[in-house]
Amino acid sequence: MSVLEGLLAVLGLTAITILTRGFFFLLSRELPFPERLKDGLRFAPLAALMAVVVPEIVLVQGELVSTWRDARLWAAAAGLVWFFWRRGILGTIVAGMAVYLPLRVGLGW
């Protein structure tokens, strides 16, 4: 890629980013959204997070985990238990890591 092509790519991506992120600020009035769409958009961040996290927990080199001796499974289970018990994000992370680290570092899972 030449310098000119690289510069054009950066400028084009910048323009697209500004347009898409500033789209709602450029409008003179608020766009009406159906209630079903508003309700569905509430779950978009959770769905995106799950799409990233779940494969990291249940896959090893593109294949499903084939053994229960995987520290990630036990850590995820501990984190879920903590979250449903206390409903705290920080505690969920701490509980998961408190299970993950001894299994991974101590037992070599």
C-alpha positions, 0 to 999 in steps of 0.5 A: 500500500502506498502512502497516498492509499494509506492516507486515503484509508485513514481519512475515509475511516475517520469520516465514516466514524464521525458520521456514524457516531455523530449521526444522532447529534446532526438530526434536528429532532429525536428519531422515534424508536419502537418500544420493542427495539428499545427493549431489545437494545437494552440487552445488546451490551450483555450479548456482545460481552457473552459473545466474547467471553463464552468462547474463551471459557468453553473452547480450546484451539477452536474445539469444545473443552473435553475435560472437567479439569479446566480451571476456566470452567470452575472459575466461571462457575464460581463467578456465577455463584457469587453473582447470583448470591451477592449481585456484585461485579467486583466480587464476581471477578474476585471469586472467579480469580480466587478459583482460577489461579490456584487451579491454573498455577497450583495444579497446572490445569 
